[in-house]
């Protein structure tokens, strides 16, 4: 199965600086900034307590230990124990302070992402792989919560601790302090180099996780196809290939992290070793007290964790910055444009559904190419049903998607009872227009909930809609209309899913009805029953029905033939059978390439 890659961003926008990316989280962090600030202060105090312990040790060595004062040694030990307990309690308090607000931040970001995905145009979902979107709403947001909980705080805490510790070291013994600070400049340069390289592999790994999620999702949803065609080995191979690529990227991340961690650990250790040798010589010469050396080395050892943690804190920060960029790549996508003017009825405009010089091309298509739909003119009068007929690929489904504004027309306009749909709020358009697609989509909810998505909250409306769709099979389900429909409705037959989709379309008694071959999965007997019930519904609505079979065409008052992106003929079924060779060929179901009308269809396709 082919993957739908997320659209690449321009090179200059691919990897902005980590800090600039992470600053975009501020609107979400701002409501909890007070609590996070308190947690940071608590953590700084806790970390700095560890720097007090060496001062106590200096007093112990130069005082009670040198003088043989047992009571003083016990007192010093109790002070060190108390400082350790206080440090542990403060770190525990910090964890408690950040847990609830950061869970709220993650929930708010996930809610915004889901809300935005409902508002972006359908073309966005056509371009983006669902696995990429799922990974942004799960893995990436988890990374951001972890960053806010740990690296964000401890980059500040450890930075303050290192500054305070260096000041203490220089105050205790200036010469030894300079020795310990010697690796600072090389470490800064190494961290800068590491940061730029790690950012690239971190983004690559996160994109590969999205691709892997897509393969898993497609394999689960398409399991019947995979098993039916015996393609489980090829799917397993595709999964192994992507998993192998991800493994290689993760190993590259591990190598970078191992290298920087080794250097960050080795350079300070060498400096501590040099300071130990130099300090020992000074103690032997009487230039330095043993207590001062112990305190100095204890302070240096207390700074080992803040220094050594820089590597993986930077790594987590880069992963969080990459996750932030991926998250806002979705949120930065423009939602469907909102209406800015009232939908007043156009003077003299006819009622019903009107297409006026409608042209449409998909957003990612070149403007120099032939549009999918070109200068469509069609009037479906109030209360009339028009069947839309055309060869496969002629643009029938695209045309029907324009009515509920799933796509926006490129040129021209569409009127509903004289009102331009572009000047109506989408919510109002979708109240007026109900749709049923050829591929029915059901949700993991009850039968009743699936049908009521189309409107009609009462039990009578539900019963009427199910009756129109001849969906009496629901009464034989274990819990009737309250039976839970499985994911994608795969526990139902194709015809059952199609009938529930049709019931959903008519449940709210819509003013306009757009049906895309709604009976294609029904047997002839059920089709006849549905058609009989549907005729009664169509008397009270204005309908546009995509039809492929003569039985569906006979539901309509008139027929419109779509060919080469244009409406080439309009009339009754009998009129078009006599006037249009292409229409007669489409209705005949002939497979003969030399049949009348076949050449017309072939030419129309070649022109597109």
C-alpha positions as CSV (number, residue, x, y, z in Angstrom):
1,X,0.0,0.0,0.0
2,X,1.4,3.4,-0.9
3,X,2.1,5.9,1.7
4,X,0.8,9.5,1.5
5,X,3.7,11.6,2.6
6,X,3.0,14.9,4.4
7,X,3.8,17.8,2.2
8,X,7.5,19.0,2.5
9,X,8.1,22.4,3.9
10,X,10.4,24.9,2.2
11,X,14.0,24.5,3.1
12,X,14.2,27.8,4.9
13,X,11.3,26.7,7.1
14,X,12.3,23.1,7.8
15,X,14.5,23.5,10.9
16,X,14.3,26.8,12.6
17,X,16.2,27.3,15.9
18,X,15.0,25.1,18.7
19,X,14.4,28.1,21.0
20,X,12.2,29.8,18.4
21,X,10.2,26.7,17.9
22,X,9.7,26.0,21.6
23,X,8.6,29.6,22.2
24,X,5.4,28.8,20.3
25,X,4.3,26.6,23.2
26,X,4.0,29.8,25.4
27,X,0.2,30.3,24.8
28,X,-0.4,26.8,26.2
29,X,2.1,27.2,29.1
30,X,1.0,30.8,30.1
31,X,-2.1,29.7,32.1
32,X,0.1,27.4,34.3
33,X,3.2,29.6,34.3
34,X,2.8,30.5,38.1
35,X,2.8,26.9,39.2
36,X,5.7,26.0,36.8
37,X,7.7,29.0,38.1
38,X,7.2,27.9,41.7
39,X,8.2,24.4,40.7
40,X,11.4,25.8,39.1
41,X,12.3,27.8,42.2
42,X,11.7,24.8,44.4
43,X,14.0,22.7,42.2
44,X,16.7,25.4,42.2
45,X,16.6,25.6,46.0
46,X,16.7,21.8,46.2
47,X,19.7,21.6,43.8
48,X,21.6,24.4,45.6
49,X,21.2,22.5,48.9
50,X,23.5,19.9,47.5
51,X,26.2,22.7,47.3
52,X,25.8,23.4,51.1
53,X,26.8,19.8,52.0
54,X,30.5,20.4,50.9
55,X,30.6,23.5,53.3
56,X,29.4,21.3,56.1
57,X,32.1,18.7,55.2
58,X,34.8,21.4,55.3
59,X,33.7,22.4,58.8
60,X,33.7,18.7,59.9
61,X,37.2,18.0,58.5
62,X,38.8,21.1,59.8
63,X,36.9,21.2,63.0
64,X,35.5,18.1,64.8
65,X,37.5,15.5,62.9
66,X,40.8,17.4,63.3
67,X,40.0,18.0,67.0
68,X,38.6,14.5,67.7
69,X,35.2,16.0,68.7
70,X,32.8,13.0,68.4
71,X,29.8,15.1,69.3
72,X,30.6,17.5,66.5
73,X,31.0,14.7,64.0
74,X,27.5,13.4,64.9
75,X,26.1,16.9,64.6
76,X,27.7,17.3,61.2
77,X,26.3,14.0,60.1
78,X,22.8,14.9,61.2
79,X,23.1,18.2,59.3
80,X,24.1,16.4,56.1
81,X,21.3,13.9,56.5
82,X,18.8,16.7,57.1
83,X,20.0,18.5,53.9
84,X,19.7,15.3,51.9
85,X,16.1,14.7,53.2
86,X,15.2,18.3,52.5
87,X,16.5,18.0,48.9
88,X,14.5,14.9,48.3
89,X,11.3,16.4,49.7
90,X,11.7,19.5,47.6
91,X,12.3,17.5,44.4
92,X,9.1,15.5,45.2
93,X,7.2,18.7,45.7
94,X,8.4,19.9,42.3
95,X,7.1,16.8,40.7
96,X,3.7,17.2,42.4
97,X,3.5,20.9,41.3
98,X,4.0,20.1,37.6
99,X,2.1,16.9,37.1
100,X,-1.5,18.2,36.9
101,X,-0.9,21.5,35.0
102,X,1.2,19.7,32.3
103,X,-1.4,17.0,31.9
104,X,-3.8,19.9,31.2
105,X,-1.4,21.5,28.7
106,X,-1.1,18.2,26.8
107,X,-4.9,17.8,26.8
108,X,-5.4,21.4,25.6
109,X,-3.0,20.9,22.7
110,X,-4.5,17.6,21.7
111,X,-8.0,19.2,21.8
112,X,-6.8,22.1,19.6
113,X,-5.2,19.7,17.1
114,X,-8.4,17.6,16.8
115,X,-10.5,20.7,16.5
116,X,-8.3,22.0,13.8
117,X,-8.3,18.8,11.9
118,X,-12.1,19.1,11.7
119,X,-11.9,22.6,10.2
120,X,-9.2,22.2,7.6
121,X,-10.3,21.6,4.0
122,X,-10.9,18.1,2.7
123,X,-7.9,18.6,0.3
124,X,-5.7,18.7,3.4
125,X,-6.7,15.2,4.4
126,X,-6.3,14.0,0.8
127,X,-2.6,15.0,1.0
128,X,-1.7,14.0,4.5
129,X,-1.2,10.4,5.7
130,X,-3.4,9.6,8.7
131,X,-0.4,8.0,10.5
132,X,1.5,11.3,10.3
133,X,-1.5,13.0,12.0
134,X,-1.9,10.3,14.6
135,X,1.8,10.5,15.6
136,X,1.5,14.2,16.0
137,X,-1.4,13.8,18.3
138,X,0.1,11.1,20.4
139,X,3.9,10.6,20.3
140,X,4.8,14.2,19.7
141,X,2.5,15.6,22.4
142,X,3.9,13.1,24.8
143,X,7.4,14.4,24.0
144,X,6.3,17.9,24.6
145,X,4.8,17.1,28.0
146,X,8.0,15.3,29.0
147,X,10.0,18.3,27.9
148,X,7.9,20.7,29.9
149,X,8.1,18.5,32.9
150,X,11.8,17.8,32.9
151,X,14.3,19.3,30.4
152,X,12.7,22.8,30.5
153,X,13.0,23.0,34.3
154,X,16.3,21.3,34.6
155,X,18.1,23.3,31.9
156,X,17.3,26.3,34.1
157,X,18.0,24.5,37.4
158,X,21.2,22.9,36.3
159,X,22.4,26.1,34.7
160,X,21.8,28.1,37.9
161,X,23.4,25.2,39.9
162,X,26.5,25.3,37.7
163,X,26.9,29.1,38.0
164,X,26.5,29.0,41.8
165,X,28.8,26.0,42.1
166,X,31.5,27.7,40.0
167,X,31.3,30.8,42.2
168,X,31.7,28.6,45.3
169,X,34.7,26.8,43.7
170,X,36.4,30.1,42.8
171,X,35.7,31.4,46.3
172,X,37.1,28.3,48.0
173,X,40.3,28.1,45.9
174,X,40.7,30.4,42.9
175,X,43.5,28.5,41.2
176,X,41.9,25.1,41.4
177,X,38.6,26.7,40.3
178,X,40.3,27.9,37.1
179,X,41.5,24.4,36.5
180,X,38.0,23.0,36.7
181,X,36.6,25.7,34.4
182,X,39.1,25.0,31.7
183,X,36.9,22.5,29.8
184,X,34.0,25.0,29.7
185,X,34.7,26.5,26.2
186,X,35.3,23.2,24.5
187,X,32.1,21.8,26.0
188,X,30.1,24.8,24.7
189,X,31.5,24.3,21.1
190,X,30.8,20.5,21.3
191,X,27.2,21.1,22.5
192,X,26.5,23.5,19.7
193,X,27.8,21.0,17.1
194,X,25.8,18.2,18.7
195,X,22.6,20.3,18.8
196,X,22.6,21.0,15.0
197,X,23.3,17.4,14.1
198,X,20.8,15.9,16.6
199,X,18.0,18.1,15.4
200,X,18.2,16.6,11.9
201,X,18.0,12.9,13.0
202,X,15.4,13.7,15.6
203,X,13.1,15.1,13.0
204,X,13.8,12.2,10.6
205,X,13.0,9.7,13.4
206,X,9.7,11.4,14.2
207,X,8.6,11.4,10.5
208,X,9.5,7.7,10.2
209,X,7.4,7.0,13.2
210,X,4.5,8.6,11.4
211,X,5.1,6.5,8.3
212,X,5.3,3.3,10.4
213,X,2.0,4.3,12.1
214,X,0.4,4.7,8.7
215,X,1.5,1.2,7.6
216,X,0.1,-0.3,10.8
217,X,-3.2,1.6,10.5
218,X,-3.6,0.6,6.8
219,X,-2.8,-3.0,7.5
220,X,-5.4,-3.2,10.3
221,X,-8.1,-1.4,8.4
222,X,-7.3,-3.4,5.2
223,X,-6.8,-6.8,6.8
224,X,-9.5,-8.4,4.7
225,X,-7.8,-7.3,1.5
226,X,-4.4,-8.4,2.8
227,X,-5.7,-11.8,3.7
228,X,-7.9,-12.1,0.7
229,X,-5.0,-11.6,-1.7
230,X,-2.4,-13.3,0.5
231,X,-0.4,-10.2,0.8
232,X,0.6,-10.5,4.4
233,X,4.2,-11.3,3.5
234,X,4.6,-8.1,1.4
235,X,2.9,-6.0,4.2
236,X,5.2,-7.6,6.8
237,X,8.2,-6.8,4.5
238,X,7.0,-3.2,4.1
239,X,6.7,-2.9,7.9
240,X,10.2,-4.5,8.4
241,X,11.7,-2.1,5.9
242,X,10.3,1.0,7.6
243,X,11.1,-0.4,11.0
244,X,14.6,-1.0,9.9
245,X,14.9,2.6,8.7
246,X,13.6,3.8,12.0
247,X,16.0,1.5,13.9
248,X,18.9,2.9,11.9
249,X,17.9,6.5,12.6
250,X,17.4,5.7,16.3
251,X,20.9,4.1,16.4
252,X,22.3,7.3,14.8
253,X,20.6,9.3,17.5
254,X,22.2,6.9,20.1
255,X,25.6,7.3,18.6
256,X,25.4,11.1,18.7
257,X,24.1,11.0,22.3
258,X,26.8,8.5,23.3
259,X,29.5,10.6,21.8
260,X,28.5,13.9,23.4
261,X,27.9,12.2,26.7
262,X,31.3,10.6,26.7
263,X,33.0,13.9,26.0
264,X,30.9,15.8,28.5
265,X,31.8,13.2,31.1
266,X,35.5,12.8,30.2
267,X,36.5,16.5,30.0
268,X,35.2,17.4,33.5
269,X,36.7,14.2,35.0
270,X,40.1,15.1,33.6
271,X,39.8,18.5,35.1
272,X,38.7,17.0,38.5
273,X,41.7,14.7,38.3
274,X,44.1,17.6,37.6
275,X,42.5,19.6,40.4
276,X,42.9,16.7,42.8
277,X,46.6,16.3,42.1
278,X,47.3,20.0,42.3
279,X,45.2,20.3,45.5
280,X,47.0,17.4,47.1
281,X,50.3,19.1,46.4
282,X,49.1,22.3,48.0
283,X,47.9,20.5,51.1
284,X,51.2,18.7,51.4
285,X,53.0,22.1,51.1
286,X,50.6,23.6,53.8
287,X,49.2,26.1,51.3
288,X,45.7,24.5,51.6
289,X,43.7,22.9,54.4
290,X,42.5,19.4,54.1
291,X,38.9,20.5,54.8
292,X,39.1,23.1,52.0
293,X,40.3,20.4,49.5
294,X,37.5,18.0,50.6
295,X,34.9,20.8,50.3
296,X,36.3,21.8,46.9
297,X,36.3,18.2,45.5
298,X,32.8,17.6,47.0
299,X,31.5,20.7,45.3
300,X,33.1,19.6,42.0
301,X,31.5,16.1,42.3
302,X,28.1,17.7,43.2
303,X,28.4,19.6,39.8
304,X,29.0,16.3,37.9
305,X,25.3,15.6,37.4
306,X,24.3,19.1,36.3
307,X,27.2,19.1,33.8
308,X,26.8,15.5,32.5
309,X,23.0,15.9,32.1
310,X,23.5,18.7,29.5
311,X,23.9,16.1,26.7
312,X,20.5,14.3,27.1
313,X,18.7,17.5,28.2
314,X,19.8,19.1,24.9
315,X,18.7,15.9,23.1
316,X,15.3,15.9,24.7
317,X,15.0,19.6,23.9
318,X,15.8,19.1,20.3
319,X,13.2,16.2,20.1
320,X,10.7,18.6,21.7
321,X,11.5,21.4,19.3
322,X,11.1,19.0,16.4
323,X,7.8,17.8,17.8
324,X,6.7,21.4,18.2
325,X,7.4,22.1,14.6
326,X,5.5,19.0,13.5
327,X,2.6,20.0,15.7
328,X,2.4,23.5,14.3
329,X,2.8,22.3,10.7
330,X,-0.7,21.1,11.1
331,X,-2.1,24.0,13.1
332,X,-0.5,26.5,10.6
333,X,-2.6,25.0,7.8
334,X,-5.3,27.4,6.9
335,X,-8.8,26.2,8.0
336,X,-11.8,26.5,5.7
337,X,-12.4,30.1,5.1
338,X,-15.3,31.5,7.1
339,X,-18.1,33.5,5.5
340,X,-17.8,37.2,5.9
341,X,-21.0,38.3,4.3
342,X,-24.7,37.5,4.8
343,X,-26.3,35.1,2.4
344,X,-29.0,37.3,0.9
345,X,-31.0,35.9,-2.0
346,X,-29.7,37.1,-5.4
347,X,-32.3,39.2,-7.2
348,X,-34.1,37.3,-9.9
349,X,-32.2,34.1,-9.1
350,X,-34.2,30.9,-9.6
351,X,-35.0,28.5,-6.7
352,X,-33.5,25.1,-6.3
353,X,-29.9,24.1,-6.9
354,X,-28.1,26.1,-9.6
355,X,-24.5,25.7,-11.0
356,X,-23.5,28.9,-12.8
357,X,-20.3,28.7,-14.9
358,X,-18.6,26.5,-12.2
359,X,-15.0,25.6,-12.7
360,X,-12.9,23.5,-10.3
361,X,-9.4,22.3,-10.1
362,X,-7.7,20.8,-7.0
363,X,-5.5,23.1,-5.0
364,X,-2.3,21.2,-5.8
365,X,-2.9,21.0,-9.5
366,X,-1.0,23.3,-11.9
367,X,-3.1,26.3,-13.0
368,X,-2.1,25.7,-16.6
369,X,-3.7,22.2,-16.8
370,X,-7.2,21.3,-17.7
371,X,-9.6,21.8,-14.7
372,X,-11.5,18.8,-13.4
373,X,-14.8,20.7,-14.0
374,X,-15.0,23.4,-16.6
375,X,-17.9,25.8,-17.0
376,X,-20.6,23.7,-15.4
377,X,-24.1,25.1,-16.0
378,X,-27.0,23.2,-14.5
379,X,-30.3,24.1,-12.8
380,X,-32.1,21.6,-10.6
381,X,-35.5,23.1,-10.0
382,X,-37.1,23.2,-6.6
383,X,-38.6,19.8,-5.8
384,X,-36.9,18.2,-8.8
385,X,-34.6,15.2,-8.9
386,X,-31.7,15.3,-11.5
387,X,-29.6,12.2,-12.1
388,X,-25.9,12.9,-12.9
389,X,-24.5,10.4,-15.4
390,X,-21.0,10.1,-16.8
391,X,-18.1,7.8,-17.4
392,X,-15.7,6.8,-14.6
393,X,-13.4,9.7,-13.9
394,X,-15.7,12.3,-15.5
395,X,-15.9,14.3,-12.2
396,X,-19.3,13.3,-10.9
397,X,-18.2,12.8,-7.3
398,X,-16.2,16.0,-7.4
399,X,-19.2,18.0,-8.6
400,X,-21.4,16.6,-5.8
401,X,-18.7,17.5,-3.2
402,X,-18.9,21.1,-4.2
403,X,-22.5,21.4,-3.1
404,X,-21.9,20.9,0.7
405,X,-18.6,22.9,0.3
406,X,-16.3,20.0,0.9
407,X,-14.3,21.7,-1.8
408,X,-14.6,25.3,-2.9
409,X,-15.3,26.2,-6.5
410,X,-12.4,27.8,-8.4
411,X,-14.7,30.0,-10.5
412,X,-18.4,30.5,-10.9
413,X,-20.9,30.0,-8.1
414,X,-23.5,27.5,-6.7
415,X,-26.9,28.8,-5.5
416,X,-29.2,27.2,-3.1
417,X,-32.7,28.7,-3.5
418,X,-31.0,31.8,-4.9
419,X,-28.3,32.1,-2.2
420,X,-24.7,31.8,-3.1
421,X,-23.2,29.0,-0.9
422,X,-20.0,30.9,-0.7
423,X,-21.9,33.7,1.1
424,X,-23.5,31.3,3.6
425,X,-21.9,29.9,6.8
426,X,-20.8,26.3,6.2
427,X,-22.9,25.2,9.1
428,X,-26.0,26.6,7.3
429,X,-25.0,25.0,4.0
430,X,-24.7,21.6,5.7
431,X,-28.0,22.1,7.5
432,X,-29.6,22.5,4.1
433,X,-27.7,19.9,2.2
434,X,-27.5,16.2,3.2
435,X,-25.1,13.8,1.5
436,X,-24.6,10.1,1.1
437,X,-21.4,8.9,-0.6
438,X,-20.8,5.8,-2.6
439,X,-18.3,4.5,0.0
440,X,-20.4,4.6,3.2
441,X,-18.5,5.6,6.4
442,X,-19.8,4.5,9.8
443,X,-18.3,5.3,13.2
444,X,-17.7,3.3,16.3
445,X,-21.0,4.2,17.8
446,X,-24.6,2.8,18.0
447,X,-26.7,2.4,14.9
448,X,-29.0,5.1,16.2
449,X,-26.1,7.5,16.8
450,X,-24.7,6.9,13.3
451,X,-28.1,7.7,11.7
452,X,-28.8,10.7,13.9
453,X,-25.6,12.4,12.7
454,X,-27.7,13.5,9.8
455,X,-30.3,15.1,12.0
456,X,-33.7,14.1,13.4
457,X,-33.4,13.5,17.1
458,X,-36.8,11.9,17.7
459,X,-37.5,8.2,17.7
460,X,-40.0,8.8,14.9
461,X,-37.4,10.5,12.7
462,X,-35.0,7.6,13.3
463,X,-37.7,5.0,12.4
464,X,-38.7,6.9,9.3
465,X,-35.1,7.2,8.1
466,X,-34.5,3.5,8.6
467,X,-37.7,2.7,6.8
468,X,-36.8,4.8,3.8
469,X,-33.5,3.0,3.6
470,X,-35.2,-0.4,4.1
471,X,-32.8,-0.9,7.0
472,X,-35.1,-3.3,8.9
473,X,-32.1,-5.6,9.5
474,X,-31.3,-3.4,12.5
475,X,-34.2,-5.0,14.4
476,X,-32.4,-8.3,14.1
477,X,-29.2,-7.0,15.6
478,X,-28.4,-8.0,19.2
479,X,-29.4,-4.7,20.8
480,X,-31.5,-3.3,17.9
481,X,-30.7,0.4,17.1
482,X,-28.5,0.6,20.1
483,X,-26.1,-2.1,18.8
484,X,-22.6,-0.8,18.6
485,X,-21.2,-0.6,15.0
486,X,-17.6,-1.7,14.9
487,X,-14.8,0.4,13.4
488,X,-15.7,1.4,9.8
489,X,-18.8,-0.7,10.2
490,X,-16.9,-3.8,9.1
491,X,-19.1,-6.1,11.1
492,X,-22.0,-5.2,8.6
493,X,-22.3,-6.1,5.0
494,X,-21.6,-3.5,2.3
495,X,-25.3,-3.2,1.5
496,X,-26.2,-2.7,5.2
497,X,-23.6,0.0,5.6
498,X,-24.9,1.7,2.5
499,X,-28.5,1.6,3.8
500,X,-27.5,3.1,7.1
501,X,-25.6,5.9,5.2
502,X,-28.7,6.6,3.2
503,X,-30.8,6.6,6.4
504,X,-28.4,9.2,7.8
505,X,-28.8,11.4,4.7
506,X,-32.6,11.5,4.9
507,X,-32.9,11.6,8.7
508,X,-33.0,15.3,9.0
509,X,-35.5,15.9,6.2
510,X,-33.0,18.0,4.3
511,X,-34.0,20.7,1.8
512,X,-31.4,19.5,-0.7
513,X,-30.2,15.9,-1.1
514,X,-27.0,14.9,-2.8
515,X,-26.5,11.1,-3.3
516,X,-23.5,9.6,-4.9
517,X,-24.6,6.2,-6.3
518,X,-26.4,5.4,-3.1
519,X,-27.7,1.9,-4.1
520,X,-24.7,0.4,-5.8
521,X,-24.2,-2.3,-3.1
522,X,-27.8,-3.4,-2.9
523,X,-29.3,-6.5,-4.4
524,X,-32.1,-6.0,-7.0
525,X,-34.9,-6.8,-4.6
526,X,-33.7,-4.5,-1.8
527,X,-32.9,-1.9,-4.4
528,X,-36.5,-1.9,-5.7
529,X,-37.8,-1.5,-2.1
530,X,-35.4,1.4,-1.4
531,X,-36.3,3.1,-4.6
532,X,-40.0,2.9,-3.9
533,X,-39.4,4.5,-0.4
534,X,-36.9,7.0,-1.8
535,X,-39.4,8.3,-4.4
536,X,-41.6,9.5,-1.5
537,X,-38.7,11.3,0.1
538,X,-37.6,12.9,-3.2
539,X,-41.1,14.5,-3.7
540,X,-40.3,16.9,-0.8
541,X,-36.7,17.7,-1.6
542,X,-34.4,19.0,-4.3
543,X,-32.0,16.2,-5.2
544,X,-28.9,15.5,-7.3
545,X,-28.1,11.8,-7.6
546,X,-25.0,10.3,-9.2
547,X,-26.3,7.3,-11.1
548,X,-24.6,4.4,-13.0
549,X,-27.6,2.1,-13.6
550,X,-30.9,2.7,-15.4
551,X,-32.9,1.7,-12.3
552,X,-31.3,4.7,-10.4
553,X,-31.8,7.0,-13.3
554,X,-35.5,6.3,-13.4
555,X,-35.8,7.9,-9.9
556,X,-35.0,11.3,-11.5
557,X,-37.2,13.8,-13.3
558,X,-34.3,14.7,-15.6
559,X,-30.8,13.5,-16.4
560,X,-27.6,15.5,-16.9
561,X,-24.7,14.0,-18.8
562,X,-21.2,15.0,-17.6
563,X,-18.4,14.5,-20.1
564,X,-15.0,16.0,-20.3
565,X,-15.7,18.1,-17.2
566,X,-18.8,19.7,-18.8
567,X,-22.5,19.1,-18.8
568,X,-23.0,18.1,-22.5
569,X,-26.7,17.1,-22.4
570,X,-29.7,17.5,-20.2
571,X,-33.1,15.9,-20.6
572,X,-35.3,13.0,-19.7
573,X,-34.0,9.4,-19.8
574,X,-35.9,8.7,-23.0
575,X,-34.8,11.9,-24.6
576,X,-31.1,11.3,-24.0
577,X,-31.4,7.7,-25.1
578,X,-32.4,9.0,-28.5
579,X,-30.2,12.1,-28.7
580,X,-26.9,11.1,-27.1
581,X,-24.9,8.2,-28.3
582,X,-22.6,8.5,-25.3
583,X,-25.5,8.4,-22.8
584,X,-27.0,5.4,-24.6
585,X,-23.7,3.6,-24.5
586,X,-23.3,4.3,-20.7
587,X,-26.8,3.1,-20.0
588,X,-26.4,0.0,-22.1
589,X,-23.5,-1.3,-20.1
590,X,-21.8,-2.5,-23.4
591,X,-18.1,-3.4,-23.2
592,X,-17.6,-3.1,-26.9
593,X,-15.0,-0.5,-27.7
594,X,-16.6,0.0,-31.1
595,X,-20.1,0.7,-29.7
596,X,-21.7,4.0,-30.3
597,X,-20.5,6.6,-27.8
598,X,-17.4,4.6,-26.7
599,X,-15.2,6.8,-28.9
600,X,-16.7,9.9,-27.3
601,X,-16.0,8.7,-23.8
602,X,-12.4,7.7,-24.7
603,X,-11.8,11.1,-26.3
604,X,-13.1,12.9,-23.2
605,X,-10.8,10.9,-21.0
606,X,-7.8,11.5,-23.2
607,X,-8.5,15.2,-23.1
608,X,-8.3,15.2,-19.4
